[in-house]
Amino acid sequence: MFYIDIDKLNGKIAERRTTKDAISDEIGISRSTFYRRLKNGKLLIGDMHKICEVLNLSKTEAMDIFLVQ
């Protein structure tokens, strides 16, 4: 099973000078849904792809955040 490294994701969000609210708007889900998925560690694959695009994450960065074992 894989887990999301929330701390690294939060770090990238801050590094890109944006917010979780802005990310949820850009990927097209409600803020409450986004926060719930983050809290539960159950982002959909589509959400992950969109987050990678919005934050302009490299493959290595994405793997470090979304493919934590």
N, C-alpha and C positions, 0 to 999 in steps of 0.2 A: 504494500500500500504506500502511496505517496502523500506527502503533506505539503502545504504551502508555508513557506517561510515568511510569515507576516511581517517580521521585523525588517527583513531585506526589502520586501515590497514597499513597506512604509518609507524606508530609506530612499528607494528609487523615486517614489512619489514626491518626497520632499526635495530630492536632488533636482528633479525636473520642475520644481517650483509650481506644483499644482496641488490639488486636494483630492481626497476620496470622492467628495461630492462631484467634483468636475469629471473625474474618471467615470463615475457611474452615469453621468449625463452623456459623456462621449461614447460609451459602449452601449448605451440604449437600454439600461435597466434602472428601476427605481432605486433611490438611495437606500431605502430600507432593505430591499432585496440584496443589494450589493453588500451592505454591512452584515446582513445575516449570513450570506454565503461566505464572507471572509471569516466571520466568527466561527462558523461550522467547518471551515476549511473545505467547502464543497463548491468551488467555482466550476462552472461548466467549461468544457474545452473551448467552446466559442468565446466565452468570457476571457479566458486566458490569452487566446489569439488576439482579441481586440485590445486587451491591456498591453500586450507586447507592442502592438502597432502604435497605440496612443503614447506610450512611454518610450517608444523607439528603443526597445531592449534588444541587445544582441542575443544570439542563440545561447551563449554561455550564461549571460545574465538571467535569461528566461529559465534555463535549466536549474540554475542555483536557487531560483525563487519557487518554481512550480514543481520541480521533480525531486523534492527532498525525501529521502527514505528514512 
